[in-house]
Amino acid sequence: MLTLQILKPWQKDPSYYLNQVNSSVFVIMAREFASLENRLALVISREKLALKLLKSSRLNLKNPPKIYTDIDLE
């Protein structure tokens, strides 16, 4: 509840979106639930969806603190 009602990282932290993308790829590659080829196909499909997520970040971010932006640009 704290995250949803108070912190709202999707509005303040640009790295929130990159972390979501990274985590979704890591989970697929770290677990051996399918062949490597099948897992890579899943990663590619998630990366295509990631473009939509990153575009939505432009709409959702509302005046992020300068330090967050500076760190992410580095």
PDB file of N, CA, C, O and CB in Angstrom:
ATOM      1  N   MET A   1       0.822  -1.186   0.000  1.00  0.00           N
ATOM      2  CA  MET A   1       0.000   0.000   0.000  1.00  0.00           C
ATOM      3  C   MET A   1       0.874   1.262   0.000  1.00  0.00           C
ATOM      4  O   MET A   1       0.556   2.252  -0.658  1.00  0.00           O
ATOM      5  CB  MET A   1      -0.940  -0.008   1.209  1.00  0.00           C
ATOM      6  N   LEU A   2       1.971   1.204   0.744  1.00  0.00           N
ATOM      7  CA  LEU A   2       2.881   2.346   0.786  1.00  0.00           C
ATOM      8  C   LEU A   2       3.366   2.694  -0.617  1.00  0.00           C
ATOM      9  O   LEU A   2       3.379   3.861  -1.008  1.00  0.00           O
ATOM     10  CB  LEU A   2       4.077   2.050   1.707  1.00  0.00           C
ATOM     11  N   THR A   3       3.764   1.677  -1.365  1.00  0.00           N
ATOM     12  CA  THR A   3       4.272   1.901  -2.720  1.00  0.00           C
ATOM     13  C   THR A   3       3.182   2.457  -3.625  1.00  0.00           C
ATOM     14  O   THR A   3       3.417   3.403  -4.377  1.00  0.00           O
ATOM     15  CB  THR A   3       4.830   0.598  -3.309  1.00  0.00           C
ATOM     16  N   LEU A   4       1.999   1.878  -3.556  1.00  0.00           N
ATOM     17  CA  LEU A   4       0.908   2.295  -4.441  1.00  0.00           C
ATOM     18  C   LEU A   4       0.357   3.679  -4.112  1.00  0.00           C
ATOM     19  O   LEU A   4       0.028   4.446  -5.017  1.00  0.00           O
ATOM     20  CB  LEU A   4      -0.209   1.291  -4.377  1.00  0.00           C
ATOM     21  N   GLN A   5       0.255   4.001  -2.832  1.00  0.00           N
ATOM     22  CA  GLN A   5      -0.412   5.247  -2.449  1.00  0.00           C
ATOM     23  C   GLN A   5       0.534   6.405  -2.149  1.00  0.00           C
ATOM     24  O   GLN A   5       0.163   7.565  -2.327  1.00  0.00           O
ATOM     25  CB  GLN A   5      -1.262   5.000  -1.256  1.00  0.00           C
ATOM     26  N   ILE A   6       1.725   6.113  -1.705  1.00  0.00           N
ATOM     27  CA  ILE A   6       2.631   7.187  -1.280  1.00  0.00           C
ATOM     28  C   ILE A   6       3.858   7.307  -2.189  1.00  0.00           C
ATOM     29  O   ILE A   6       4.114   8.373  -2.749  1.00  0.00           O
ATOM     30  CB  ILE A   6       3.081   6.949   0.157  1.00  0.00           C
ATOM     31  N   LEU A   7       4.607   6.227  -2.334  1.00  0.00           N
ATOM     32  CA  LEU A   7       5.879   6.297  -3.050  1.00  0.00           C
ATOM     33  C   LEU A   7       5.717   6.500  -4.553  1.00  0.00           C
ATOM     34  O   LEU A   7       6.408   7.331  -5.142  1.00  0.00           O
ATOM     35  CB  LEU A   7       6.666   5.046  -2.800  1.00  0.00           C
ATOM     36  N   LYS A   8       4.825   5.759  -5.171  1.00  0.00           N
ATOM     37  CA  LYS A   8       4.538   5.861  -6.602  1.00  0.00           C
ATOM     38  C   LYS A   8       5.813   5.974  -7.451  1.00  0.00           C
ATOM     39  O   LYS A   8       6.027   6.985  -8.120  1.00  0.00           O
ATOM     40  CB  LYS A   8       3.641   7.064  -6.861  1.00  0.00           C
ATOM     41  N   PRO A   9       6.650   4.943  -7.422  1.00  0.00           N
ATOM     42  CA  PRO A   9       7.919   5.033  -8.152  1.00  0.00           C
ATOM     43  C   PRO A   9       7.740   5.206  -9.653  1.00  0.00           C
ATOM     44  O   PRO A   9       8.631   5.747 -10.308  1.00  0.00           O
ATOM     45  CB  PRO A   9       8.742   3.804  -7.892  1.00  0.00           C
ATOM     46  N   TRP A  10       6.631   4.771 -10.217  1.00  0.00           N
ATOM     47  CA  TRP A  10       6.392   4.936 -11.653  1.00  0.00           C
ATOM     48  C   TRP A  10       6.221   6.392 -12.041  1.00  0.00           C
ATOM     49  O   TRP A  10       6.274   6.720 -13.226  1.00  0.00           O
ATOM     50  CB  TRP A  10       5.167   4.155 -12.073  1.00  0.00           C
ATOM     51  N   GLN A  11       6.017   7.279 -11.066  1.00  0.00           N
ATOM     52  CA  GLN A  11       5.896   8.710 -11.351  1.00  0.00           C
ATOM     53  C   GLN A  11       7.178   9.476 -11.064  1.00  0.00           C
ATOM     54  O   GLN A  11       7.351  10.593 -11.550  1.00  0.00           O
ATOM     55  CB  GLN A  11       4.766   9.301 -10.545  1.00  0.00           C
ATOM     56  N   LYS A  12       8.085   8.886 -10.274  1.00  0.00           N
ATOM     57  CA  LYS A  12       9.246   9.637  -9.800  1.00  0.00           C
ATOM     58  C   LYS A  12      10.596   9.082 -10.238  1.00  0.00           C
ATOM     59  O   LYS A  12      11.572   9.827 -10.328  1.00  0.00           O
ATOM     60  CB  LYS A  12       9.213   9.696  -8.328  1.00  0.00           C
ATOM     61  N   ASP A  13      10.661   7.791 -10.508  1.00  0.00           N
ATOM     62  CA  ASP A  13      11.956   7.146 -10.716  1.00  0.00           C
ATOM     63  C   ASP A  13      12.060   6.563 -12.125  1.00  0.00           C
ATOM     64  O   ASP A  13      11.439   5.539 -12.413  1.00  0.00           O
ATOM     65  CB  ASP A  13      12.177   6.045  -9.671  1.00  0.00           C
ATOM     66  N   PRO A  14      12.824   7.188 -12.994  1.00  0.00           N
ATOM     67  CA  PRO A  14      12.965   6.672 -14.357  1.00  0.00           C
ATOM     68  C   PRO A  14      13.511   5.242 -14.403  1.00  0.00           C
ATOM     69  O   PRO A  14      13.162   4.481 -15.306  1.00  0.00           O
ATOM     70  CB  PRO A  14      13.871   7.582 -15.154  1.00  0.00           C
ATOM     71  N   SER A  15      14.351   4.873 -13.456  1.00  0.00           N
ATOM     72  CA  SER A  15      14.922   3.525 -13.467  1.00  0.00           C
ATOM     73  C   SER A  15      13.893   2.458 -13.122  1.00  0.00           C
ATOM     74  O   SER A  15      14.143   1.273 -13.344  1.00  0.00           O
ATOM     75  CB  SER A  15      16.081   3.445 -12.497  1.00  0.00           C
ATOM     76  N   TYR A  16      12.747   2.848 -12.587  1.00  0.00           N
ATOM     77  CA  TYR A  16      11.671   1.906 -12.289  1.00  0.00           C
ATOM     78  C   TYR A  16      11.329   1.095 -13.532  1.00  0.00           C
ATOM     79  O   TYR A  16      11.134  -0.117 -13.450  1.00  0.00           O
ATOM     80  CB  TYR A  16      10.421   2.649 -11.767  1.00  0.00           C
ATOM     81  N   TYR A  17      11.255   1.750 -14.666  1.00  0.00           N
ATOM     82  CA  TYR A  17      10.864   1.088 -15.917  1.00  0.00           C
ATOM     83  C   TYR A  17      11.963   0.157 -16.424  1.00  0.00           C
ATOM     84  O   TYR A  17      11.684  -0.955 -16.872  1.00  0.00           O
ATOM     85  CB  TYR A  17      10.531   2.132 -16.990  1.00  0.00           C
ATOM     86  N   LEU A  18      13.191   0.608 -16.351  1.00  0.00           N
ATOM     87  CA  LEU A  18      14.309  -0.246 -16.778  1.00  0.00           C
ATOM     88  C   LEU A  18      14.437  -1.469 -15.878  1.00  0.00           C
ATOM     89  O   LEU A  18      14.740  -2.564 -16.352  1.00  0.00           O
ATOM     90  CB  LEU A  18      15.627   0.548 -16.773  1.00  0.00           C
ATOM     91  N   ASN A  19      14.209  -1.286 -14.599  1.00  0.00           N
ATOM     92  CA  ASN A  19      14.268  -2.412 -13.674  1.00  0.00           C
ATOM     93  C   ASN A  19      13.200  -3.450 -13.988  1.00  0.00           C
ATOM     94  O   ASN A  19      13.448  -4.650 -13.872  1.00  0.00           O
ATOM     95  CB  ASN A  19      14.112  -1.926 -12.241  1.00  0.00           C
ATOM     96  N   GLN A  20      12.018  -3.000 -14.385  1.00  0.00           N
ATOM     97  CA  GLN A  20      10.955  -3.935 -14.759  1.00  0.00           C
ATOM     98  C   GLN A  20      11.376  -4.765 -15.967  1.00  0.00           C
ATOM     99  O   GLN A  20      11.174  -5.979 -16.000  1.00  0.00           O
ATOM    100  CB  GLN A  20       9.646  -3.177 -15.062  1.00  0.00           C
ATOM    101  N   VAL A  21      11.955  -4.108 -16.942  1.00  0.00           N
ATOM    102  CA  VAL A  21      12.408  -4.808 -18.151  1.00  0.00           C
ATOM    103  C   VAL A  21      13.528  -5.790 -17.798  1.00  0.00           C
ATOM    104  O   VAL A  21      13.482  -6.955 -18.194  1.00  0.00           O
ATOM    105  CB  VAL A  21      12.895  -3.793 -19.227  1.00  0.00           C
ATOM    106  N   ASN A  22      14.519  -5.326 -17.065  1.00  0.00           N
ATOM    107  CA  ASN A  22      15.642  -6.189 -16.697  1.00  0.00           C
ATOM    108  C   ASN A  22      15.188  -7.403 -15.908  1.00  0.00           C
ATOM    109  O   ASN A  22      15.642  -8.520 -16.160  1.00  0.00           O
ATOM    110  CB  ASN A  22      16.662  -5.409 -15.892  1.00  0.00           C
ATOM    111  N   SER A  23      14.304  -7.190 -14.963  1.00  0.00           N
ATOM    112  CA  SER A  23      13.816  -8.303 -14.142  1.00  0.00           C
ATOM    113  C   SER A  23      13.059  -9.325 -14.971  1.00  0.00           C
ATOM    114  O   SER A  23      13.208 -10.529 -14.762  1.00  0.00           O
ATOM    115  CB  SER A  23      12.922  -7.784 -13.028  1.00  0.00           C
ATOM    116  N   SER A  24      12.257  -8.861 -15.898  1.00  0.00           N
ATOM    117  CA  SER A  24      11.464  -9.797 -16.698  1.00  0.00           C
ATOM    118  C   SER A  24      12.362 -10.670 -17.589  1.00  0.00           C
ATOM    119  O   SER A  24      12.048 -11.834 -17.837  1.00  0.00           O
ATOM    120  CB  SER A  24      10.451  -9.026 -17.563  1.00  0.00           C
ATOM    121  N   VAL A  25      13.460 -10.111 -18.059  1.00  0.00           N
ATOM    122  CA  VAL A  25      14.402 -10.889 -18.879  1.00  0.00           C
ATOM    123  C   VAL A  25      15.224 -11.826 -17.992  1.00  0.00           C
ATOM    124  O   VAL A  25      15.446 -12.983 -18.348  1.00  0.00           O
ATOM    125  CB  VAL A  25      15.343  -9.944 -19.683  1.00  0.00           C
ATOM    126  N   PHE A  26      15.667 -11.336 -16.859  1.00  0.00           N
ATOM    127  CA  PHE A  26      16.477 -12.156 -15.959  1.00  0.00           C
ATOM    128  C   PHE A  26      15.732 -13.410 -15.525  1.00  0.00           C
ATOM    129  O   PHE A  26      16.306 -14.498 -15.503  1.00  0.00           O
ATOM    130  CB  PHE A  26      16.890 -11.347 -14.735  1.00  0.00           C
ATOM    131  N   VAL A  27      14.460 -13.265 -15.182  1.00  0.00           N
ATOM    132  CA  VAL A  27      13.670 -14.400 -14.722  1.00  0.00           C
ATOM    133  C   VAL A  27      13.617 -15.492 -15.786  1.00  0.00           C
ATOM    134  O   VAL A  27      13.714 -16.677 -15.466  1.00  0.00           O
ATOM    135  CB  VAL A  27      12.254 -13.951 -14.353  1.00  0.00           C
ATOM    136  N   ILE A  28      13.467 -15.109 -17.018  1.00  0.00           N
ATOM    137  CA  ILE A  28      13.405 -16.097 -18.106  1.00  0.00           C
ATOM    138  C   ILE A  28      14.748 -16.793 -18.289  1.00  0.00           C
ATOM    139  O   ILE A  28      14.797 -18.013 -18.451  1.00  0.00           O
ATOM    140  CB  ILE A  28      12.979 -15.423 -19.423  1.00  0.00           C
ATOM    141  N   MET A  29      15.816 -16.044 -18.264  1.00  0.00           N
ATOM    142  CA  MET A  29      17.127 -16.625 -18.550  1.00  0.00           C
ATOM    143  C   MET A  29      17.706 -17.386 -17.347  1.00  0.00           C
ATOM    144  O   MET A  29      18.498 -18.309 -17.532  1.00  0.00           O
ATOM    145  CB  MET A  29      18.092 -15.529 -18.979  1.00  0.00           C
ATOM    146  N   ALA A  30      17.331 -17.020 -16.149  1.00  0.00           N
ATOM    147  CA  ALA A  30      17.891 -17.658 -14.959  1.00  0.00           C
ATOM    148  C   ALA A  30      17.286 -19.034 -14.704  1.00  0.00           C
ATOM    149  O   ALA A  30      17.948 -19.901 -14.132  1.00  0.00           O
ATOM    150  CB  ALA A  30      17.677 -16.774 -13.747  1.00  0.00           C
ATOM    151  N   ARG A  31      16.068 -19.243 -15.111  1.00  0.00           N
ATOM    152  CA  ARG A  31      15.391 -20.530 -14.892  1.00  0.00           C
ATOM    153  C   ARG A  31      15.487 -21.390 -16.151  1.00  0.00           C
ATOM    154  O   ARG A  31      15.359 -20.888 -17.267  1.00  0.00           O
ATOM    155  CB  ARG A  31      13.901 -20.312 -14.497  1.00  0.00           C
ATOM    156  N   GLU A  32      15.708 -22.662 -15.963  1.00  0.00           N
ATOM    157  CA  GLU A  32      15.820 -23.571 -17.105  1.00  0.00           C
ATOM    158  C   GLU A  32      14.519 -24.356 -17.277  1.00  0.00           C
ATOM    159  O   GLU A  32      14.509 -25.579 -17.139  1.00  0.00           O
ATOM    160  CB  GLU A  32      17.020 -24.541 -16.920  1.00  0.00           C
ATOM    161  N   PHE A  33      13.437 -23.665 -17.572  1.00  0.00           N
ATOM    162  CA  PHE A  33      12.130 -24.291 -17.724  1.00  0.00           C
ATOM    163  C   PHE A  33      11.850 -24.705 -19.167  1.00  0.00           C
ATOM    164  O   PHE A  33      10.884 -25.419 -19.439  1.00  0.00           O
ATOM    165  CB  PHE A  33      11.049 -23.347 -17.244  1.00  0.00           C
ATOM    166  N   ALA A  34      12.699 -24.254 -20.089  1.00  0.00           N
ATOM    167  CA  ALA A  34      12.540 -24.566 -21.515  1.00  0.00           C
ATOM    168  C   ALA A  34      13.929 -24.515 -22.147  1.00  0.00           C
ATOM    169  O   ALA A  34      14.909 -24.132 -21.508  1.00  0.00           O
ATOM    170  CB  ALA A  34      11.541 -23.558 -22.231  1.00  0.00           C
ATOM    171  N   SER A  35      13.986 -24.904 -23.395  1.00  0.00           N
ATOM    172  CA  SER A  35      15.275 -24.861 -24.093  1.00  0.00           C
ATOM    173  C   SER A  35      15.751 -23.408 -24.206  1.00  0.00           C
ATOM    174  O   SER A  35      14.961 -22.469 -24.118  1.00  0.00           O
ATOM    175  CB  SER A  35      15.161 -25.514 -25.507  1.00  0.00           C
ATOM    176  N   LEU A  36      17.035 -23.255 -24.399  1.00  0.00           N
ATOM    177  CA  LEU A  36      17.598 -21.913 -24.532  1.00  0.00           C
ATOM    178  C   LEU A  36      16.949 -21.159 -25.695  1.00  0.00           C
ATOM    179  O   LEU A  36      16.664 -19.967 -25.580  1.00  0.00           O
ATOM    180  CB  LEU A  36      19.120 -21.990 -24.734  1.00  0.00           C
ATOM    181  N   GLU A  37      16.719 -21.843 -26.802  1.00  0.00           N
ATOM    182  CA  GLU A  37      16.106 -21.207 -27.972  1.00  0.00           C
ATOM    183  C   GLU A  37      14.710 -20.676 -27.643  1.00  0.00           C
ATOM    184  O   GLU A  37      14.350 -19.565 -28.033  1.00  0.00           O
ATOM    185  CB  GLU A  37      16.029 -22.203 -29.143  1.00  0.00           C
ATOM    186  N   ASN A  38      13.927 -21.484 -26.920  1.00  0.00           N
ATOM    187  CA  ASN A  38      12.575 -21.045 -26.544  1.00  0.00           C
ATOM    188  C   ASN A  38      12.618 -19.870 -25.569  1.00  0.00           C
ATOM    189  O   ASN A  38      11.818 -18.940 -25.667  1.00  0.00           O
ATOM    190  CB  ASN A  38      11.791 -22.208 -25.921  1.00  0.00           C
ATOM    191  N   ARG A  39      13.550 -19.925 -24.641  1.00  0.00           N
ATOM    192  CA  ARG A  39      13.665 -18.820 -23.683  1.00  0.00           C
ATOM    193  C   ARG A  39      14.109 -17.548 -24.382  1.00  0.00           C
ATOM    194  O   ARG A  39      13.624 -16.465 -24.054  1.00  0.00           O
ATOM    195  CB  ARG A  39      14.649 -19.175 -22.560  1.00  0.00           C
ATOM    196  N   LEU A  40      15.023 -17.655 -25.339  1.00  0.00           N
ATOM    197  CA  LEU A  40      15.447 -16.470 -26.094  1.00  0.00           C
ATOM    198  C   LEU A  40      14.288 -15.880 -26.889  1.00  0.00           C
ATOM    199  O   LEU A  40      14.170 -14.660 -27.002  1.00  0.00           O
ATOM    200  CB  LEU A  40      16.605 -16.822 -27.041  1.00  0.00           C
ATOM    201  N   ALA A  41      13.430 -16.740 -27.440  1.00  0.00           N
ATOM    202  CA  ALA A  41      12.253 -16.247 -28.157  1.00  0.00           C
ATOM    203  C   ALA A  41      11.338 -15.473 -27.207  1.00  0.00           C
ATOM    204  O   ALA A  41      10.768 -14.450 -27.587  1.00  0.00           O
ATOM    205  CB  ALA A  41      11.483 -17.420 -28.810  1.00  0.00           C
ATOM    206  N   LEU A  42      11.200 -15.958 -25.981  1.00  0.00           N
ATOM    207  CA  LEU A  42      10.395 -15.243 -24.984  1.00  0.00           C
ATOM    208  C   LEU A  42      11.028 -13.898 -24.625  1.00  0.00           C
ATOM    209  O   LEU A  42      10.328 -12.897 -24.465  1.00  0.00           O
ATOM    210  CB  LEU A  42      10.227 -16.099 -23.716  1.00  0.00           C
ATOM    211  N   VAL A  43      12.347 -13.883 -24.503  1.00  0.00           N
ATOM    212  CA  VAL A  43      13.055 -12.632 -24.196  1.00  0.00           C
ATOM    213  C   VAL A  43      12.828 -11.615 -25.315  1.00  0.00           C
ATOM    214  O   VAL A  43      12.563 -10.442 -25.049  1.00  0.00           O
ATOM    215  CB  VAL A  43      14.577 -12.892 -24.001  1.00  0.00           C
ATOM    216  N   ILE A  44      12.932 -12.061 -26.547  1.00  0.00           N
ATOM    217  CA  ILE A  44      12.729 -11.150 -27.684  1.00  0.00           C
ATOM    218  C   ILE A  44      11.319 -10.577 -27.660  1.00  0.00           C
ATOM    219  O   ILE A  44      11.130  -9.385 -27.903  1.00  0.00           O
ATOM    220  CB  ILE A  44      12.985 -11.878 -29.024  1.00  0.00           C
ATOM    221  N   SER A  45      10.332 -11.412 -27.372  1.00  0.00           N
ATOM    222  CA  SER A  45       8.956 -10.903 -27.330  1.00  0.00           C
ATOM    223  C   SER A  45       8.774  -9.914 -26.187  1.00  0.00           C
ATOM    224  O   SER A  45       8.056  -8.924 -26.330  1.00  0.00           O
ATOM    225  CB  SER A  45       7.957 -12.061 -27.185  1.00  0.00           C
ATOM    226  N   ARG A  46       9.418 -10.173 -25.059  1.00  0.00           N
ATOM    227  CA  ARG A  46       9.328  -9.216 -23.948  1.00  0.00           C
ATOM    228  C   ARG A  46      10.051  -7.917 -24.273  1.00  0.00           C
ATOM    229  O   ARG A  46       9.598  -6.842 -23.881  1.00  0.00           O
ATOM    230  CB  ARG A  46       9.910  -9.826 -22.670  1.00  0.00           C
ATOM    231  N   GLU A  47      11.159  -8.006 -24.979  1.00  0.00           N
ATOM    232  CA  GLU A  47      11.875  -6.784 -25.338  1.00  0.00           C
ATOM    233  C   GLU A  47      11.053  -5.917 -26.290  1.00  0.00           C
ATOM    234  O   GLU A  47      11.114  -4.690 -26.226  1.00  0.00           O
ATOM    235  CB  GLU A  47      13.223  -7.128 -25.976  1.00  0.00           C
ATOM    236  N   LYS A  48      10.294  -6.549 -27.158  1.00  0.00           N
ATOM    237  CA  LYS A  48       9.414  -5.774 -28.037  1.00  0.00           C
ATOM    238  C   LYS A  48       8.345  -5.060 -27.220  1.00  0.00           C
ATOM    239  O   LYS A  48       8.007  -3.909 -27.496  1.00  0.00           O
ATOM    240  CB  LYS A  48       8.758  -6.687 -29.093  1.00  0.00           C
ATOM    241  N   LEU A  49       7.815  -5.750 -26.213  1.00  0.00           N
ATOM    242  CA  LEU A  49       6.826  -5.116 -25.335  1.00  0.00           C
ATOM    243  C   LEU A  49       7.473  -4.035 -24.471  1.00  0.00           C
ATOM    244  O   LEU A  49       6.816  -3.073 -24.071  1.00  0.00           O
ATOM    245  CB  LEU A  49       6.148  -6.171 -24.441  1.00  0.00           C
ATOM    246  N   ALA A  50       8.747  -4.198 -24.192  1.00  0.00           N
ATOM    247  CA  ALA A  50       9.461  -3.218 -23.368  1.00  0.00           C
ATOM    248  C   ALA A  50       9.444  -1.844 -24.021  1.00  0.00           C
ATOM    249  O   ALA A  50       9.412  -0.829 -23.326  1.00  0.00           O
ATOM    250  CB  ALA A  50      10.909  -3.669 -23.128  1.00  0.00           C
ATOM    251  N   LEU A  51       9.464  -1.801 -25.327  1.00  0.00           N
ATOM    252  CA  LEU A  51       9.410  -0.506 -26.017  1.00  0.00           C
ATOM    253  C   LEU A  51       8.145   0.255 -25.642  1.00  0.00           C
ATOM    254  O   LEU A  51       8.184   1.469 -25.441  1.00  0.00           O
ATOM    255  CB  LEU A  51       9.473  -0.702 -27.543  1.00  0.00           C
ATOM    256  N   LYS A  52       7.027  -0.454 -25.549  1.00  0.00           N
ATOM    257  CA  LYS A  52       5.769   0.186 -25.140  1.00  0.00           C
ATOM    258  C   LYS A  52       5.857   0.667 -23.698  1.00  0.00           C
ATOM    259  O   LYS A  52       5.393   1.757 -23.365  1.00  0.00           O
ATOM    260  CB  LYS A  52       4.583  -0.787 -25.303  1.00  0.00           C
ATOM    261  N   LEU A  53       6.457  -0.159 -22.849  1.00  0.00           N
ATOM    262  CA  LEU A  53       6.603   0.225 -21.446  1.00  0.00           C
ATOM    263  C   LEU A  53       7.457   1.480 -21.316  1.00  0.00           C
ATOM    264  O   LEU A  53       7.114   2.397 -20.569  1.00  0.00           O
ATOM    265  CB  LEU A  53       7.220  -0.923 -20.634  1.00  0.00           C
ATOM    266  N   LEU A  54       8.562   1.517 -22.039  1.00  0.00           N
ATOM    267  CA  LEU A  54       9.446   2.683 -21.952  1.00  0.00           C
ATOM    268  C   LEU A  54       8.779   3.937 -22.525  1.00  0.00           C
ATOM    269  O   LEU A  54       9.006   5.041 -22.031  1.00  0.00           O
ATOM    270  CB  LEU A  54      10.761   2.405 -22.692  1.00  0.00           C
ATOM    271  N   LYS A  55       7.967   3.771 -23.554  1.00  0.00           N
ATOM    272  CA  LYS A  55       7.224   4.920 -24.082  1.00  0.00           C
ATOM    273  C   LYS A  55       6.211   5.421 -23.052  1.00  0.00           C
ATOM    274  O   LYS A  55       6.004   6.627 -22.912  1.00  0.00           O
ATOM    275  CB  LYS A  55       6.506   4.545 -25.400  1.00  0.00           C
ATOM    276  N   SER A  56       5.587   4.498 -22.341  1.00  0.00           N
ATOM    277  CA  SER A  56       4.610   4.910 -21.336  1.00  0.00           C
ATOM    278  C   SER A  56       5.284   5.658 -20.186  1.00  0.00           C
ATOM    279  O   SER A  56       4.643   6.455 -19.500  1.00  0.00           O
ATOM    280  CB  SER A  56       3.851   3.690 -20.799  1.00  0.00           C
ATOM    281  N   SER A  57       6.560   5.405 -19.980  1.00  0.00           N
ATOM    282  CA  SER A  57       7.259   6.119 -18.907  1.00  0.00           C
ATOM    283  C   SER A  57       7.251   7.628 -19.148  1.00  0.00           C
ATOM    284  O   SER A  57       7.222   8.417 -18.204  1.00  0.00           O
ATOM    285  CB  SER A  57       8.703   5.616 -18.784  1.00  0.00           C
ATOM    286  N   ARG A  58       7.278   8.013 -20.408  1.00  0.00           N
ATOM    287  CA  ARG A  58       7.243   9.457 -20.712  1.00  0.00           C
ATOM    288  C   ARG A  58       5.942  10.101 -20.266  1.00  0.00           C
ATOM    289  O   ARG A  58       5.916  11.276 -19.899  1.00  0.00           O
ATOM    290  CB  ARG A  58       7.438   9.689 -22.208  1.00  0.00           C
ATOM    291  N   LEU A  59       4.863   9.330 -20.299  1.00  0.00           N
ATOM    292  CA  LEU A  59       3.568   9.844 -19.860  1.00  0.00           C
ATOM    293  C   LEU A  59       3.433   9.794 -18.341  1.00  0.00           C
ATOM    294  O   LEU A  59       2.805  10.663 -17.738  1.00  0.00           O
ATOM    295  CB  LEU A  59       2.437   9.052 -20.510  1.00  0.00           C
ATOM    296  N   ASN A  60       4.024   8.777 -17.731  1.00  0.00           N
ATOM    297  CA  ASN A  60       3.827   8.551 -16.302  1.00  0.00           C
ATOM    298  C   ASN A  60       4.757   9.341 -15.400  1.00  0.00           C
ATOM    299  O   ASN A  60       4.378   9.713 -14.289  1.00  0.00           O
ATOM    300  CB  ASN A  60       3.989   7.116 -16.009  1.00  0.00           C
ATOM    301  N   LEU A  61       5.963   9.599 -15.862  1.00  0.00           N
ATOM    302  CA  LEU A  61       6.917  10.319 -15.014  1.00  0.00           C
ATOM    303  C   LEU A  61       6.491  11.772 -14.862  1.00  0.00           C
ATOM    304  O   LEU A  61       6.224  12.473 -15.838  1.00  0.00           O
ATOM    305  CB  LEU A  61       8.343  10.238 -15.602  1.00  0.00           C
ATOM    306  N   LYS A  62       6.436  12.195 -13.620  1.00  0.00           N
ATOM    307  CA  LYS A  62       6.012  13.559 -13.321  1.00  0.00           C
ATOM    308  C   LYS A  62       7.074  14.242 -12.458  1.00  0.00           C
ATOM    309  O   LYS A  62       7.125  14.062 -11.242  1.00  0.00           O
ATOM    310  CB  LYS A  62       4.629  13.565 -12.605  1.00  0.00           C
ATOM    311  N   ASN A  63       7.906  15.020 -13.117  1.00  0.00           N
ATOM    312  CA  ASN A  63       8.929  15.797 -12.429  1.00  0.00           C
ATOM    313  C   ASN A  63       9.794  14.949 -11.490  1.00  0.00           C
ATOM    314  O   ASN A  63       9.817  15.188 -10.283  1.00  0.00           O
ATOM    315  CB  ASN A  63       8.278  16.910 -11.648  1.00  0.00           C
ATOM    316  N   PRO A  64      10.505  13.956 -12.044  1.00  0.00           N
ATOM    317  CA  PRO A  64      11.358  13.124 -11.184  1.00  0.00           C
ATOM    318  C   PRO A  64      12.481  13.959 -10.571  1.00  0.00           C
ATOM    319  O   PRO A  64      12.944  14.926 -11.175  1.00  0.00           O
ATOM    320  CB  PRO A  64      11.952  11.942 -11.987  1.00  0.00           C
ATOM    321  N   PRO A  65      12.914  13.578  -9.369  1.00  0.00           N
ATOM    322  CA  PRO A  65      14.035  14.308  -8.755  1.00  0.00           C
ATOM    323  C   PRO A  65      15.251  14.284  -9.682  1.00  0.00           C
ATOM    324  O   PRO A  65      15.519  13.286 -10.352  1.00  0.00           O
ATOM    325  CB  PRO A  65      14.400  13.694  -7.371  1.00  0.00           C
ATOM    326  N   LYS A  66      15.969  15.384  -9.708  1.00  0.00           N
ATOM    327  CA  LYS A  66      17.117  15.525 -10.602  1.00  0.00           C
ATOM    328  C   LYS A  66      18.141  14.413 -10.391  1.00  0.00           C
ATOM    329  O   LYS A  66      18.728  13.921 -11.355  1.00  0.00           O
ATOM    330  CB  LYS A  66      17.778  16.881 -10.397  1.00  0.00           C
ATOM    331  N   ILE A  67      18.358  14.018  -9.152  1.00  0.00           N
ATOM    332  CA  ILE A  67      19.368  12.994  -8.867  1.00  0.00           C
ATOM    333  C   ILE A  67      18.987  11.670  -9.518  1.00  0.00           C
ATOM    334  O   ILE A  67      19.864  10.958 -10.010  1.00  0.00           O
ATOM    335  CB  ILE A  67      19.540  12.808  -7.347  1.00  0.00           C
ATOM    336  N   TYR A  68      17.706  11.323  -9.534  1.00  0.00           N
ATOM    337  CA  TYR A  68      17.266  10.082 -10.197  1.00  0.00           C
ATOM    338  C   TYR A  68      17.588  10.150 -11.684  1.00  0.00           C
ATOM    339  O   TYR A  68      18.114   9.196 -12.257  1.00  0.00           O
ATOM    340  CB  TYR A  68      15.740   9.847  -9.985  1.00  0.00           C
ATOM    341  N   THR A  69      17.277  11.254 -12.288  1.00  0.00           N
ATOM    342  CA  THR A  69      17.504  11.410 -13.717  1.00  0.00           C
ATOM    343  C   THR A  69      18.994  11.389 -14.032  1.00  0.00           C
ATOM    344  O   THR A  69      19.417  10.752 -14.996  1.00  0.00           O
ATOM    345  CB  THR A  69      16.874  12.709 -14.220  1.00  0.00           C
ATOM    346  N   ASP A  70      19.782  12.077 -13.229  1.00  0.00           N
ATOM    347  CA  ASP A  70      21.237  12.109 -13.451  1.00  0.00           C
ATOM    348  C   ASP A  70      21.837  10.705 -13.350  1.00  0.00           C
ATOM    349  O   ASP A  70      22.667  10.324 -14.177  1.00  0.00           O
ATOM    350  CB  ASP A  70      21.918  13.050 -12.430  1.00  0.00           C
ATOM    351  N   ILE A  71      21.428   9.950 -12.359  1.00  0.00           N
ATOM    352  CA  ILE A  71      21.946   8.593 -12.167  1.00  0.00           C
ATOM    353  C   ILE A  71      21.572   7.729 -13.356  1.00  0.00           C
ATOM    354  O   ILE A  71      22.407   6.976 -13.857  1.00  0.00           O
ATOM    355  CB  ILE A  71      21.405   7.972 -10.858  1.00  0.00           C
ATOM    356  N   ASP A  72      20.342   7.823 -13.814  1.00  0.00           N
ATOM    357  CA  ASP A  72      19.895   7.001 -14.932  1.00  0.00           C
ATOM    358  C   ASP A  72      20.589   7.367 -16.237  1.00  0.00           C
ATOM    359  O   ASP A  72      20.827   6.500 -17.077  1.00  0.00           O
ATOM    360  CB  ASP A  72      18.403   7.128 -15.098  1.00  0.00           C
ATOM    361  N   LEU A  73      20.909   8.622 -16.408  1.00  0.00           N
ATOM    362  CA  LEU A  73      21.614   9.032 -17.614  1.00  0.00           C
ATOM    363  C   LEU A  73      23.056   8.526 -17.624  1.00  0.00           C
ATOM    364  O   LEU A  73      23.631   8.284 -18.685  1.00  0.00           O
ATOM    365  CB  LEU A  73      21.592  10.547 -17.741  1.00  0.00           C
ATOM    366  N   GLU A  74      23.626   8.372 -16.450  1.00  0.00           N
ATOM    367  CA  GLU A  74      24.996   7.840 -16.366  1.00  0.00           C
ATOM    368  C   GLU A  74      25.002   6.395 -16.803  1.00  0.00           C
ATOM    369  O   GLU A  74      26.055   5.756 -16.809  1.00  0.00           O
ATOM    370  CB  GLU A  74      25.565   7.969 -14.931  1.00  0.00           C
TER     371      GLU A  74
END
